[in-house]
Amino acid sequence: MGRPWHYACLYAPSAFLYFSSAFAFSLYLLVNIYERRCGILSTYGLKYSRAFANMYNVGISKEQMIAATSKVCPEKKHFS
């Protein structure tokens, strides 16, 4: 589900200049959690993919992301 992690790099390239495979996977995981709960990000929404990179950089865990998206998006808004 969702798009490959590198799709977000097109919209916020400066956030992804230097990244490891662990960073790439973690970023993909956070975006995927959001998209599963809240729906697929639009092209405009992907411009804010830097926010997901920032969440990773401050140590947001998978469990914290699930809890946050459950509060923000109680139901999936878009069908995929």
C-alpha positions in Angstrom: 0.0 0.0 0.0 1.2 3.5 -0.6 4.0 4.7 -2.7 7.7 3.9 -2.6 9.6 6.0 0.0 11.7 7.7 -2.7 8.5 9.3 -4.1 8.6 11.8 -1.2 12.1 12.8 -2.1 10.8 14.5 -5.2 8.9 16.9 -3.1 11.3 17.6 -0.2 14.8 16.8 -1.6 16.7 18.8 0.9 15.4 16.7 3.7 16.8 13.6 2.0 20.3 14.7 0.8 22.1 12.3 3.1 20.2 9.3 4.4 20.9 5.7 5.3 18.8 2.7 4.4 17.6 2.7 8.0 16.4 6.3 7.6 14.7 5.4 4.3 12.9 2.4 5.8 11.8 4.3 8.9 10.5 7.2 6.8 8.6 4.8 4.6 7.2 3.1 7.7 5.9 6.4 9.1 4.4 7.5 5.8 2.8 4.1 5.4 1.3 4.2 8.9 -0.2 7.6 8.1 -1.5 6.6 4.7 -3.1 3.3 6.0 -5.0 5.2 8.6 -5.7 8.6 7.0 -5.6 7.8 3.3 -3.0 8.3 0.5 -1.2 11.6 0.5 -1.9 13.8 -2.4 0.9 15.4 -4.5 0.4 18.5 -2.4 0.5 16.5 0.8 3.8 15.0 -0.2 5.3 18.5 -0.2 5.2 18.1 3.6 7.0 14.8 3.7 9.8 16.7 5.5 7.5 16.6 8.6 7.8 12.8 8.5 11.6 13.1 8.2 11.6 15.4 11.2 9.4 13.0 13.2 12.0 10.2 12.5 14.9 12.5 13.5 13.3 13.3 16.9 12.7 9.6 17.6 9.0 9.2 17.0 8.3 5.4 17.3 6.0 3.3 15.2 3.7 3.0 18.2 3.6 6.8 18.7 2.7 7.3 15.1 -0.1 4.7 15.2 -1.5 6.4 18.4 -1.3 9.9 16.8 -2.9 8.9 13.5 -5.7 7.0 15.4 -6.5 10.3 17.2 -6.3 12.5 14.0 -7.9 10.1 11.6 -10.4 7.8 13.4 -11.7 6.5 10.0 -10.0 6.2 6.7 -11.1 9.1 4.5 -9.9 7.8 1.1 -10.3 4.5 -0.6 -7.3 2.9 -2.2 
